[in-house]
Amino acid sequence: MTGTSAQLAYGSTRNKVNSPNVLLNPFTSGFLDLFITQNLLQGFGIAVNNRYVRVARNNMKVTDLQLKLQVVTTVSAVLNLYWIW
């Protein structure tokens, strides 16, 4: 939610060649990269990055109210049919 992303990458290679120099045979190299990205002033703060969570919560509330309305309407229709006959 802070807008920060991190990536860690690791890799290694090993080369073995027919070489008269023993110091370079086998040759091993590796790397370890750490990338941290923070988009400054672009969607800054938790409140801005949390907006989709707030929208989803509001949508859930609306859906719950629609379900309650549907249940009340159905129960009302059933009771009206019962008391008419």
Residue frames as a rotation matrix with the C-alpha (Angstrom) as fourth column:
MET 1
0.556 0.831 0.000 0.00
0.831 -0.556 0.000 0.00
0.000 0.000 -1.000 0.00
THR 2
0.329 -0.500 -0.801 2.97
0.239 -0.776 0.583 2.32
-0.914 -0.383 -0.135 0.26
GLY 3
0.950 0.066 -0.306 3.73
-0.270 -0.322 -0.907 2.10
-0.159 0.944 -0.288 -3.47
THR 4
0.022 -1.000 0.018 7.16
-0.945 -0.015 0.327 0.62
-0.326 -0.024 -0.945 -2.86
SER 5
0.968 0.193 -0.159 8.30
-0.237 0.913 -0.332 -2.47
0.081 0.359 0.930 -4.73
ALA 6
0.115 -0.953 0.282 11.40
-0.836 0.060 0.545 -4.58
-0.536 -0.298 -0.790 -4.19
GLN 7
0.933 0.085 -0.349 13.08
-0.287 0.759 -0.585 -7.20
0.215 0.646 0.733 -6.34
LEU 8
0.197 -0.879 0.434 15.97
-0.694 0.188 0.695 -9.49
-0.692 -0.438 -0.573 -5.49
ALA 9
0.910 0.038 -0.414 17.82
-0.364 0.554 -0.749 -11.37
0.201 0.832 0.518 -8.22
TYR 10
0.195 -0.857 0.478 20.65
-0.582 0.291 0.760 -13.88
-0.790 -0.426 -0.441 -7.94
GLY 11
0.973 0.065 -0.222 22.61
-0.220 0.557 -0.801 -15.68
0.071 0.828 0.556 -10.61
SER 12
0.200 -0.952 0.231 25.87
-0.525 0.095 0.846 -17.53
-0.827 -0.290 -0.481 -11.05
THR 13
0.871 -0.039 -0.489 27.89
-0.435 0.400 -0.807 -19.02
0.227 0.916 0.331 -13.88
ARG 14
0.340 -0.792 0.506 30.72
-0.267 0.435 0.860 -21.51
-0.902 -0.428 -0.063 -13.97
ASN 15
0.815 -0.173 -0.554 33.07
-0.556 0.042 -0.830 -21.84
0.167 0.984 -0.061 -16.91
LYS 16
0.314 -0.760 0.568 35.63
-0.141 0.555 0.820 -24.57
-0.939 -0.338 0.067 -17.34
VAL 17
0.902 -0.096 -0.420 37.87
-0.428 -0.071 -0.901 -24.42
0.056 0.993 -0.105 -20.37
ASN 18
0.638 -0.766 0.074 41.07
0.765 0.642 0.051 -26.09
-0.087 0.024 0.996 -21.47
SER 19
0.859 -0.357 0.368 43.54
-0.267 -0.924 -0.273 -23.44
0.437 0.136 -0.889 -20.47
PRO 20
0.095 -0.898 -0.430 47.24
0.456 0.423 -0.783 -23.66
0.885 -0.121 0.449 -19.65
ASN 21
-0.637 -0.274 0.720 46.74
-0.413 -0.668 -0.619 -21.18
0.651 -0.692 0.313 -16.83
VAL 22
-0.537 0.397 -0.744 45.45
0.635 0.771 -0.047 -23.06
0.555 -0.498 -0.666 -13.78
LEU 23
-0.916 0.135 -0.378 44.37
0.220 -0.619 -0.754 -19.89
-0.336 -0.774 0.537 -11.96
LEU 24
-0.561 0.731 -0.389 41.43
-0.799 -0.600 0.024 -19.29
-0.216 0.325 0.921 -14.34
ASN 25
-0.252 0.455 -0.854 40.23
-0.492 0.700 0.518 -22.87
0.833 0.551 0.048 -14.61
PRO 26
-0.146 0.860 0.489 37.44
0.939 -0.036 0.343 -23.26
0.313 0.509 -0.802 -13.47
PHE 27
-0.960 -0.095 0.265 36.10
0.054 -0.986 -0.157 -19.72
0.276 -0.137 0.951 -13.44
THR 28
-0.180 0.922 -0.344 33.02
0.967 0.229 0.108 -18.93
0.179 -0.313 -0.933 -11.34
SER 29
-0.966 -0.034 0.256 31.19
0.000 -0.992 -0.129 -15.63
0.258 -0.125 0.958 -11.22
GLY 30
-0.265 0.919 -0.292 27.96
0.952 0.297 0.070 -14.56
0.151 -0.260 -0.954 -9.63
PHE 31
-0.797 0.074 0.600 25.77
-0.050 -0.997 0.057 -11.58
0.602 0.015 0.798 -8.95
LEU 32
-0.304 0.734 -0.608 23.21
0.947 0.162 -0.278 -10.43
-0.105 -0.660 -0.744 -6.45
ASP 33
-0.806 0.103 0.583 21.00
0.149 -0.918 0.368 -7.48
0.573 0.384 0.724 -7.37
LEU 34
-0.331 0.728 -0.600 18.55
0.864 -0.022 -0.503 -5.67
-0.379 -0.685 -0.622 -5.12
PHE 35
-0.756 0.201 0.624 16.16
0.267 -0.775 0.573 -3.17
0.598 0.599 0.532 -6.70
ILE 36
-0.329 0.689 -0.646 13.90
0.808 -0.150 -0.570 -0.97
-0.490 -0.709 -0.507 -4.56
THR 37
-0.718 0.174 0.674 11.51
0.442 -0.633 0.635 1.37
0.538 0.754 0.377 -6.34
GLN 38
-0.214 0.669 -0.712 9.47
0.754 -0.350 -0.556 4.16
-0.621 -0.656 -0.430 -4.76
ASN 39
-0.228 0.222 0.948 7.52
0.802 -0.510 0.312 6.38
0.552 0.831 -0.061 -7.12
LEU 40
-0.701 -0.119 -0.703 7.89
0.590 -0.652 -0.477 9.74
-0.402 -0.749 0.527 -5.42
LEU 41
-0.609 0.536 -0.586 4.84
-0.352 -0.843 -0.406 12.00
-0.711 -0.041 0.702 -5.54
GLN 42
-0.520 0.516 -0.681 3.02
-0.680 0.233 0.696 9.59
0.518 0.824 0.230 -7.83
GLY 43
0.421 0.723 -0.547 0.26
-0.051 0.621 0.782 8.04
0.906 -0.302 0.299 -5.77
PHE 44
-0.602 -0.779 0.175 2.01
-0.171 -0.089 -0.981 9.15
0.780 -0.620 -0.079 -2.61
GLY 45
-0.597 0.258 0.759 0.81
-0.802 -0.192 -0.566 7.80
0.000 -0.947 0.321 0.69
ILE 46
-0.944 0.263 0.200 -1.26
0.200 0.937 -0.286 4.98
-0.262 -0.230 -0.937 2.08
ALA 47
-0.180 0.950 -0.255 -4.57
-0.050 -0.268 -0.962 6.83
-0.982 -0.160 0.096 1.65
VAL 48
0.047 0.156 -0.987 -4.10
-0.941 -0.323 -0.096 7.18
-0.334 0.933 0.131 -2.12
ASN 49
-0.687 -0.406 -0.602 -2.92
-0.619 0.761 0.193 3.60
0.380 0.505 -0.775 -2.60
ASN 50
-0.907 0.389 0.162 -5.70
0.157 0.670 -0.726 2.28
-0.391 -0.633 -0.668 -0.36
ARG 51
-0.498 0.766 -0.407 -8.50
-0.776 -0.603 -0.184 3.73
-0.386 0.224 0.895 -2.51
TYR 52
-0.380 0.359 -0.852 -9.27
-0.595 0.610 0.523 0.47
0.708 0.706 -0.019 -4.31
VAL 53
-0.830 0.087 -0.551 -9.70
0.436 0.718 -0.542 -1.29
0.349 -0.690 -0.634 -0.97
ARG 54
-0.760 0.576 -0.301 -12.14
-0.105 -0.566 -0.818 1.43
-0.642 -0.589 0.491 0.14
VAL 55
-0.388 0.620 -0.682 -14.07
-0.919 -0.211 0.332 1.16
0.062 0.756 0.652 -3.14
ALA 56
-0.566 0.141 -0.812 -14.31
-0.112 0.963 0.245 -2.62
0.817 0.229 -0.529 -2.75
ARG 57
-0.885 0.254 -0.389 -15.58
0.447 0.237 -0.862 -2.27
-0.127 -0.938 -0.324 0.84
ASN 58
-0.585 0.703 -0.404 -18.19
-0.542 -0.709 -0.451 0.24
-0.604 -0.044 0.796 -0.26
ASN 59
-0.392 0.414 -0.821 -19.27
-0.773 0.337 0.539 -2.09
0.499 0.846 0.188 -3.08
MET 60
-0.770 0.101 -0.630 -19.67
0.312 0.921 -0.235 -4.92
0.556 -0.377 -0.741 -0.55
LYS 61
-0.813 0.502 -0.293 -21.86
0.117 -0.353 -0.928 -2.69
-0.570 -0.789 0.229 1.64
VAL 62
-0.406 0.669 -0.622 -24.04
-0.881 -0.466 0.074 -1.80
-0.241 0.579 0.779 -1.35
THR 63
-0.515 0.172 -0.840 -24.33
-0.395 0.822 0.411 -5.47
0.761 0.543 -0.355 -2.31
ASP 64
-0.889 0.193 -0.414 -25.37
0.449 0.538 -0.714 -6.41
0.085 -0.821 -0.565 1.25
LEU 65
-0.630 0.684 -0.368 -28.04
-0.285 -0.644 -0.710 -3.69
-0.723 -0.343 0.600 1.23
GLN 66
-0.376 0.477 -0.794 -29.32
-0.902 0.007 0.431 -4.88
0.211 0.879 0.428 -2.14
LEU 67
-0.717 0.084 -0.692 -29.59
0.079 0.996 0.039 -8.43
0.693 -0.027 -0.721 -0.81
LYS 68
-0.847 0.423 -0.321 -31.50
0.350 -0.010 -0.937 -7.24
-0.400 -0.906 -0.140 2.27
LEU 69
-0.482 0.682 -0.550 -33.85
-0.714 -0.669 -0.204 -5.23
-0.508 0.295 0.810 0.07
GLN 70
-0.472 0.267 -0.840 -34.45
-0.638 0.554 0.535 -8.28
0.608 0.789 -0.091 -2.14
VAL 71
-0.838 0.155 -0.524 -35.21
0.411 0.810 -0.418 -10.46
0.359 -0.566 -0.742 0.90
VAL 72
-0.718 0.600 -0.354 -37.66
0.019 -0.491 -0.871 -7.87
-0.696 -0.632 0.341 2.32
THR 73
-0.413 0.562 -0.717 -39.37
-0.899 -0.377 0.222 -7.52
-0.145 0.736 0.661 -1.05
THR 74
-0.603 0.144 -0.785 -39.71
-0.278 0.884 0.376 -11.29
0.748 0.445 -0.493 -1.45
VAL 75
-0.858 0.291 -0.423 -41.05
0.513 0.447 -0.732 -11.81
-0.024 -0.846 -0.533 2.07
SER 76
-0.621 0.643 -0.448 -43.49
-0.354 -0.740 -0.572 -8.94
-0.699 -0.196 0.687 1.58
ALA 77
-0.426 0.447 -0.786 -44.74
-0.860 0.069 0.505 -10.43
0.280 0.892 0.356 -1.71
VAL 78
-0.730 0.131 -0.671 -45.20
0.161 0.987 0.018 -13.86
0.664 -0.095 -0.741 -0.11
LEU 79
-0.815 0.434 -0.383 -47.13
0.393 -0.070 -0.917 -12.37
-0.425 -0.898 -0.113 2.82
ASN 80
-0.520 0.639 -0.567 -49.33
-0.708 -0.693 -0.132 -10.36
-0.477 0.333 0.813 0.48
LEU 81
-0.478 0.332 -0.813 -50.15
-0.571 0.587 0.575 -13.50
0.668 0.739 -0.091 -1.52
TYR 82
-0.832 0.137 -0.537 -50.93
0.427 0.777 -0.463 -15.41
0.354 -0.615 -0.705 1.66
TRP 83
-0.714 0.554 -0.428 -53.29
0.234 -0.387 -0.892 -12.82
-0.660 -0.737 0.147 3.11
ILE 84
-0.602 0.530 -0.597 -55.11
-0.793 -0.486 0.369 -12.17
-0.095 0.695 0.712 -0.19
TRP 85
-0.457 0.435 -0.776 -56.33
-0.198 0.801 0.565 -15.76
0.867 0.411 -0.280 -0.43
